[in-house]
Amino acid sequence: MKNFTSVKDCINPSFKETGDAINSLVQKALAYKKDPLKDCKLGEHKRIGCLFLNPSMRTRLSTQIAAQNLGMEAIVFNVGQEGWALEFEEEAIMSGNTVEHVKDAAPVLGKYFDILAIRTFPSLKNREDDYSELFIKQFIKYTGVPIVSLESATLHPLQSLTDIITISEELSKTPPLGGRGAKVVLTWAPHVKPLPQCVANSFSQWVNAWGEAEFVITHPEDYELDEQFTKGATITHNQDEALKNADFVYVKNWSTYLDYGKIYCNDPEWMLTKEKLSLTNNAKVMHCLPVRRNVELSDEILDSPNSIVTQQAGNRVWAAQTVLSEILSATH
């Protein structure tokens, strides 16, 4: 693995199918969960830089812990608060607020670090700009060391690998589902402000590439996601129909994609409740956190045995550790 920015970076010539490559990462992650320090010398004398262009809690801490489990030194840098405002456009005339161009900053960071992990965030103002993924592509172009996405304008691959790990872990605990594959539902939820499509895009991309579940996406009208990520899923505006016989329900808000970055509908009826959960196959409920209680998800769900959001968040360490170990092994 050279970089880690999407599921496409998991494609390995030694596996015939992307799903096999994903399952290999899952098994490696679960092995790390059982024995976190088994490769504690792999990253010895190596350094990872974690650059945050927007805040984080779980992503930041889990990546630091993962790096330390591998023997790496982790240095965190909050770009907006601690550094210069960066310019990313080529041939920019820098007469505005930006002080340093990525063409100058990135190669220096490549001298300081063996791996650079970057968290960016979409503007939700211009879809073309956000979906170009300019920020992370410029770091890949100019840094000269492996790049790990800690979330980009359109995707959150470490979260999605975590989600597949968590689903796989739960499936290993339960008896076979009567000969059928698991049914996984991604459902839109209300929120007080427009949120990016990153987690929903990424989860859709990974579940489709994994290929081991019946995958359904449900949302109100006008909340369609980019087809490049959802192709292969069943999409419906009928949440109750989608929830029938579901084994896993992933709850997430996202803003509109076509009329970009808007909230059209904020119907509280889309919040997952115990009554709606009764339509499922006693489904496990997932959310990437942070969660707006009693807006996106009710207390009765979050505090119930069906909720695996804490387990899911804990698995962020093993997803990050797996990715970093893959990159370190490839660069040795």
C-alpha positions as CSV (number, residue, x, y, z in Angstrom):
1,M,0.0,0.0,0.0
2,K,1.5,3.3,-1.1
3,N,-1.1,5.8,0.0
4,F,-4.5,5.4,1.7
5,T,-7.2,7.7,0.5
6,S,-10.0,5.4,-0.6
7,V,-10.9,1.7,-1.0
8,K,-9.0,1.7,-4.3
9,D,-5.8,1.8,-2.4
10,C,-6.6,-1.6,-1.0
11,I,-6.4,-3.3,-4.4
12,N,-3.7,-5.8,-4.1
13,P,-2.4,-7.9,-7.1
14,S,-2.2,-10.9,-4.8
15,F,-6.0,-10.9,-4.4
16,K,-8.4,-11.6,-7.2
17,E,-11.2,-9.6,-5.6
18,T,-11.2,-6.3,-3.7
19,G,-13.4,-8.0,-1.1
20,D,-10.6,-10.5,-0.4
21,A,-8.2,-7.6,0.1
22,I,-10.6,-5.9,2.4
23,N,-11.1,-9.2,4.4
24,S,-7.3,-9.5,4.7
25,L,-7.2,-6.0,6.3
26,V,-10.0,-6.9,8.6
27,Q,-8.3,-10.0,9.8
28,K,-5.1,-8.1,10.4
29,A,-6.9,-5.4,12.3
30,L,-8.6,-8.0,14.6
31,A,-5.2,-9.6,15.2
32,Y,-3.9,-6.2,16.3
33,K,-7.0,-5.9,18.6
34,K,-5.9,-9.2,20.3
35,D,-2.2,-8.3,20.5
36,P,-1.7,-4.5,20.0
37,L,2.1,-4.6,20.4
38,K,2.9,-7.6,18.2
39,D,4.6,-5.3,15.6
40,C,5.9,-2.7,18.0
41,K,9.3,-2.6,16.2
42,L,7.9,-2.2,12.7
43,G,7.8,1.6,12.9
44,E,10.8,2.1,15.1
45,H,12.8,5.3,14.2
46,K,9.9,6.3,11.9
47,R,7.8,9.4,12.3
48,I,4.2,10.2,11.3
49,G,2.9,13.8,11.0
50,C,-0.8,14.2,11.5
51,L,-2.0,17.5,9.9
52,F,-5.5,18.7,10.8
53,L,-7.1,21.4,8.7
54,N,-10.2,20.8,10.8
55,P,-10.8,19.5,14.3
56,S,-11.0,15.8,15.4
57,M,-11.1,13.7,18.5
58,R,-11.4,10.0,17.6
59,T,-9.4,10.2,14.3
60,R,-6.6,12.1,16.0
61,L,-6.3,10.0,19.1
62,S,-6.8,6.6,17.4
63,T,-4.1,7.4,14.8
64,Q,-1.6,8.5,17.4
65,I,-2.2,5.4,19.5
66,A,-2.0,3.2,16.4
67,A,1.3,4.8,15.4
68,Q,2.7,4.4,18.9
69,N,1.7,0.7,19.0
70,L,3.9,0.2,15.9
71,G,6.8,2.1,17.5
72,M,6.4,5.3,15.6
73,E,6.7,8.8,16.9
74,A,3.5,10.8,16.2
75,I,3.5,14.6,15.9
76,V,0.2,16.5,15.6
77,F,-0.1,19.8,13.9
78,N,-3.3,21.9,13.7
79,V,-2.7,23.8,10.5
80,G,-5.4,26.5,11.0
81,Q,-4.5,27.4,14.6
82,E,-0.7,26.8,14.6
83,G,0.5,27.4,11.1
84,W,0.3,29.5,8.0
85,A,-2.8,29.6,5.9
86,L,-2.0,27.3,2.9
87,E,-2.6,28.0,-0.8
88,F,-3.4,24.9,-2.9
89,E,-4.3,26.3,-6.4
90,E,-1.6,26.1,-9.1
91,E,-0.3,29.4,-10.4
92,A,-2.1,31.3,-7.7
93,I,-1.3,35.0,-7.2
94,M,-0.9,35.0,-3.4
95,S,-2.1,38.5,-2.7
96,G,-4.9,37.4,-0.3
97,N,-5.0,35.6,3.1
98,T,-2.9,32.6,2.2
99,V,0.8,32.9,3.2
100,E,2.4,29.7,2.0
101,H,1.9,27.5,-1.0
102,V,1.5,23.7,-0.6
103,K,4.3,23.4,-3.3
104,D,6.7,24.9,-0.7
105,A,5.2,23.4,2.5
106,A,4.6,19.8,1.4
107,P,8.2,18.9,0.3
108,V,9.5,20.2,3.7
109,L,7.0,18.0,5.5
110,G,8.2,15.1,3.4
111,K,11.7,15.8,4.9
112,Y,10.4,15.7,8.4
113,F,8.1,12.7,8.3
114,D,8.0,9.1,6.9
115,I,4.2,9.2,6.6
116,L,2.0,12.2,6.4
117,A,-1.7,11.9,7.6
118,I,-4.0,14.7,6.6
119,R,-7.5,15.6,7.6
120,T,-9.3,18.1,5.4
121,F,-13.0,19.2,5.1
122,P,-15.3,20.3,2.3
123,S,-16.5,23.9,2.0
124,L,-20.0,22.7,1.1
125,K,-20.2,25.7,-1.1
126,N,-18.7,24.5,-4.4
127,R,-19.3,20.9,-5.3
128,E,-16.8,20.9,-8.2
129,D,-14.0,22.2,-6.0
130,D,-14.8,19.8,-3.1
131,Y,-15.1,16.8,-5.3
132,S,-11.9,17.6,-7.1
133,E,-10.1,16.6,-3.8
134,L,-7.5,19.2,-4.6
135,F,-6.0,19.5,-1.1
136,I,-5.1,15.8,-0.6
137,K,-4.0,15.4,-4.3
138,Q,-1.6,18.3,-3.9
139,F,-0.1,16.8,-0.8
140,I,0.3,13.5,-2.7
141,K,1.9,15.3,-5.6
142,Y,4.4,17.4,-3.6
143,T,5.2,15.6,-0.3
144,G,7.1,12.6,-1.6
145,V,6.1,10.3,1.3
146,P,3.0,8.1,1.7
147,I,-0.2,10.0,2.4
148,V,-3.0,8.7,4.7
149,S,-6.4,10.4,4.6
150,L,-7.8,11.2,8.0
151,E,-10.9,12.4,6.1
152,S,-11.1,14.4,2.9
153,A,-13.7,16.5,1.2
154,T,-15.6,13.4,-0.1
155,L,-14.3,10.3,1.7
156,H,-13.4,9.0,5.2
157,P,-11.6,5.7,4.4
158,L,-10.3,5.0,7.9
159,Q,-13.8,5.3,9.3
160,S,-15.1,3.0,6.6
161,L,-12.4,0.3,7.1
162,T,-13.4,0.5,10.8
163,D,-17.0,0.0,9.9
164,I,-16.3,-3.2,7.9
165,I,-14.1,-4.4,10.8
166,T,-16.9,-3.9,13.2
167,I,-19.6,-5.6,11.1
168,S,-17.2,-8.5,10.5
169,E,-16.5,-8.8,14.2
170,E,-20.2,-8.8,15.0
171,L,-20.9,-11.4,12.4
172,S,-18.3,-13.7,13.8
173,K,-20.1,-13.6,17.2
174,T,-23.5,-14.6,15.8
175,P,-24.8,-17.8,14.3
176,P,-25.4,-17.9,10.5
177,L,-28.2,-15.8,9.2
178,G,-30.3,-18.7,7.8
179,G,-28.0,-19.1,4.8
180,R,-28.4,-15.4,3.7
181,G,-25.8,-12.7,3.8
182,A,-26.1,-9.8,6.2
183,K,-28.4,-6.9,5.3
184,V,-26.7,-3.6,5.9
185,V,-28.8,-0.4,5.8
186,L,-27.4,3.2,5.6
187,T,-30.1,5.6,6.7
188,W,-30.1,9.3,6.5
189,A,-30.9,11.1,9.8
190,P,-31.9,14.7,10.7
191,H,-29.4,17.2,11.8
192,V,-29.3,20.9,12.9
193,K,-26.8,21.9,10.2
194,P,-25.6,20.7,6.7
195,L,-23.0,18.0,7.0
196,P,-20.7,16.7,4.2
197,Q,-21.3,13.4,2.3
198,C,-17.9,12.0,3.3
199,V,-18.9,9.2,5.7
200,A,-22.0,8.2,3.6
201,N,-20.0,8.2,0.3
202,S,-17.1,6.3,1.9
203,F,-19.3,3.7,3.7
204,S,-21.2,3.1,0.4
205,Q,-17.9,2.7,-1.5
206,W,-16.5,0.2,0.9
207,V,-19.6,-1.9,1.4
208,N,-20.1,-2.2,-2.3
209,A,-16.4,-3.1,-2.8
210,W,-16.6,-5.6,0.0
211,G,-19.5,-7.4,-1.7
212,E,-20.5,-9.5,1.3
213,A,-23.7,-7.9,2.3
214,E,-27.1,-6.9,0.9
215,F,-26.7,-3.1,0.9
216,V,-29.6,-0.7,1.1
217,I,-29.5,3.1,1.3
218,T,-32.5,5.1,2.5
219,H,-33.0,8.8,2.6
220,P,-35.6,11.5,1.8
221,E,-36.1,12.7,-1.7
222,D,-33.4,15.1,-2.9
223,Y,-30.6,13.5,-0.7
224,E,-29.2,11.3,-3.4
225,L,-25.4,10.7,-3.2
226,D,-22.9,10.6,-6.0
227,E,-23.5,7.4,-8.0
228,Q,-19.8,6.7,-8.3
229,F,-20.0,5.7,-4.6
230,T,-23.5,4.2,-4.4
231,K,-23.6,2.1,-7.6
232,G,-24.5,-1.5,-6.5
233,A,-26.7,-0.5,-3.6
234,T,-30.5,-0.6,-3.5
235,I,-31.8,3.0,-2.9
236,T,-35.2,3.8,-1.5
237,H,-37.0,6.8,0.1
238,N,-39.1,4.4,2.2
239,Q,-37.2,4.1,5.5
240,D,-39.6,1.5,7.0
241,E,-39.2,-0.7,3.9
242,A,-35.4,-0.4,4.0
243,L,-35.3,-1.4,7.7
244,K,-37.2,-4.7,7.3
245,N,-35.0,-7.6,8.3
246,A,-31.9,-5.4,8.5
247,D,-29.0,-6.8,10.5
248,F,-27.0,-3.6,10.7
249,V,-28.3,0.0,10.6
250,Y,-25.8,2.8,10.0
251,V,-27.2,6.1,10.9
252,K,-25.7,9.3,9.4
253,N,-26.8,12.7,8.2
254,W,-25.6,14.3,5.0
255,S,-26.5,17.4,3.1
256,T,-27.8,17.6,-0.5
257,Y,-25.4,16.6,-3.3
258,L,-27.1,17.9,-6.5
259,D,-28.1,21.3,-5.1
260,Y,-24.9,21.2,-3.1
261,G,-24.6,21.5,0.7
262,K,-28.2,22.3,1.6
263,I,-30.8,21.0,4.1
264,Y,-34.2,20.6,2.4
265,C,-35.9,18.3,4.8
266,N,-35.2,17.9,8.5
267,D,-38.1,15.6,9.2
268,P,-37.7,14.3,12.8
269,E,-39.6,11.2,11.6
270,W,-36.4,10.0,10.1
271,M,-34.7,9.7,13.5
272,L,-34.2,6.0,14.4
273,T,-36.3,4.9,17.4
274,K,-37.1,1.7,19.2
275,E,-40.3,1.4,17.3
276,K,-38.5,1.5,13.9
277,L,-35.8,-0.8,15.2
278,S,-38.6,-3.4,15.7
279,L,-38.8,-3.7,11.9
280,T,-35.2,-5.1,11.8
281,N,-33.7,-8.4,12.6
282,N,-32.8,-7.0,16.1
283,A,-30.2,-5.0,14.2
284,K,-27.0,-3.6,15.5
285,V,-26.9,0.2,15.3
286,M,-23.8,2.1,14.1
287,H,-22.8,5.8,14.0
288,C,-19.4,7.3,13.4
289,L,-19.8,9.9,16.2
290,P,-20.1,12.6,17.3
291,V,-23.9,12.1,17.4
292,R,-26.7,14.6,18.2
293,R,-28.8,12.7,20.8
294,N,-32.5,12.8,20.2
295,V,-32.0,14.5,16.8
296,E,-30.1,11.8,14.8
297,L,-30.5,9.0,17.2
298,S,-32.8,8.6,20.3
299,D,-31.4,7.9,23.7
300,E,-33.4,4.7,23.8
301,I,-31.3,3.4,20.9
302,L,-27.9,4.8,21.8
303,D,-28.2,3.4,25.4
304,S,-29.6,0.0,24.3
305,P,-27.7,-3.3,23.7
306,N,-28.3,-2.8,20.0
307,S,-25.9,0.1,19.9
308,I,-22.3,-0.7,19.0
309,V,-21.1,2.8,18.5
310,T,-18.6,2.6,21.3
311,Q,-17.2,-0.7,19.9
312,Q,-17.1,0.9,16.5
313,A,-15.2,4.0,17.8
314,G,-12.7,1.7,19.7
315,N,-12.0,-0.2,16.5
316,R,-10.6,3.1,14.9
317,V,-7.3,2.2,16.5
318,W,-7.0,-1.2,14.8
319,A,-8.1,0.2,11.4
320,A,-5.4,2.9,11.6
321,Q,-2.8,0.5,12.9
322,T,-3.5,-1.9,10.0
323,V,-3.1,0.8,7.4
324,L,0.1,2.2,8.9
325,S,1.6,-1.3,9.1
326,E,0.7,-2.0,5.5
327,I,2.5,1.2,4.4
328,L,5.5,0.6,6.6
329,S,5.8,-3.0,5.3
330,A,5.7,-1.7,1.7
331,T,8.4,0.9,2.3
332,H,10.8,-1.3,4.2
